[in-house]
Amino acid sequence: MVVLTSIAILKVLQSPKKDTDVAIALDVSLAQAKTWLHRLVDAGVLEKRSKPVAYAIKPTGLFSSIQRIPNRG
């Protein structure tokens, strides 16, 4: 059930969305949507953005975690 819920949320979050939009899209209460969103943020799958508050899929991949490498000239 948890995996299916996570997949459903990831499909909804193809672009950043408010928690109310996620609740409406999944046809669940706002409290339930917030619970799921917070769990995915805690797991590092989603990020909570501010101004405006929205949830988005956390970027992953080669270039998202590399820090700037100094030039060795």
C-alpha positions as CSV (number, residue, x, y, z in Angstrom):
1,M,0.0,0.0,0.0
2,V,2.8,2.4,0.9
3,V,4.6,1.8,-2.4
4,L,1.3,2.4,-4.4
5,T,0.7,5.6,-2.5
6,S,4.2,6.8,-3.2
7,I,3.9,6.1,-6.9
8,A,0.5,7.9,-7.0
9,I,2.0,10.9,-5.3
10,L,5.0,11.0,-7.6
11,K,2.7,10.9,-10.6
12,V,0.7,13.8,-9.3
13,L,3.9,15.8,-8.6
14,Q,5.2,16.0,-12.2
15,S,5.2,19.7,-11.4
16,P,5.3,21.2,-7.9
17,K,1.9,21.2,-6.1
18,K,0.4,22.4,-2.9
19,D,-0.8,19.8,-0.4
20,T,-4.4,20.7,-1.1
21,D,-3.9,19.9,-4.8
22,V,-2.4,16.6,-4.0
23,A,-5.3,15.8,-1.7
24,I,-7.8,16.6,-4.4
25,A,-5.9,14.7,-7.1
26,L,-5.8,11.6,-4.9
27,D,-9.3,12.0,-3.5
28,V,-8.1,11.9,0.1
29,S,-8.4,14.2,3.1
30,L,-6.0,17.0,3.4
31,A,-4.7,15.5,6.7
32,Q,-4.0,12.2,4.9
33,A,-2.2,13.9,2.0
34,K,0.0,15.9,4.5
35,T,0.9,12.8,6.3
36,W,2.1,11.0,3.1
37,L,3.9,14.1,1.9
38,H,5.8,14.6,5.2
39,R,6.8,10.9,5.1
40,L,8.2,11.3,1.6
41,V,10.0,14.5,2.6
42,D,11.5,12.7,5.6
43,A,12.6,9.8,3.3
44,G,14.4,12.3,1.0
45,V,12.1,11.6,-2.0
46,L,10.3,15.0,-2.0
47,E,11.3,18.5,-1.0
48,K,9.1,21.1,0.5
49,R,9.5,24.5,-1.2
50,S,8.6,27.8,0.2
51,K,7.1,31.0,-1.2
52,P,4.7,29.6,-2.4
53,V,4.7,26.4,-0.3
54,A,4.7,23.4,-2.6
55,Y,6.0,19.9,-2.7
56,A,8.2,18.7,-5.5
57,I,10.2,15.6,-6.4
58,K,13.7,16.0,-5.1
59,P,16.2,16.2,-7.9
60,T,18.4,13.1,-8.3
61,G,21.1,12.1,-10.6
62,L,24.7,12.8,-11.4
63,F,24.7,16.6,-11.3
64,S,22.3,17.1,-8.4
65,S,24.7,15.9,-5.7
66,I,28.1,17.0,-7.1
67,Q,29.6,20.0,-5.4
68,R,31.7,22.5,-7.4
69,I,35.0,20.9,-8.2
70,P,38.0,23.2,-8.0
71,N,39.9,23.9,-11.2
72,R,43.3,22.2,-11.1
73,G,45.2,24.4,-13.5
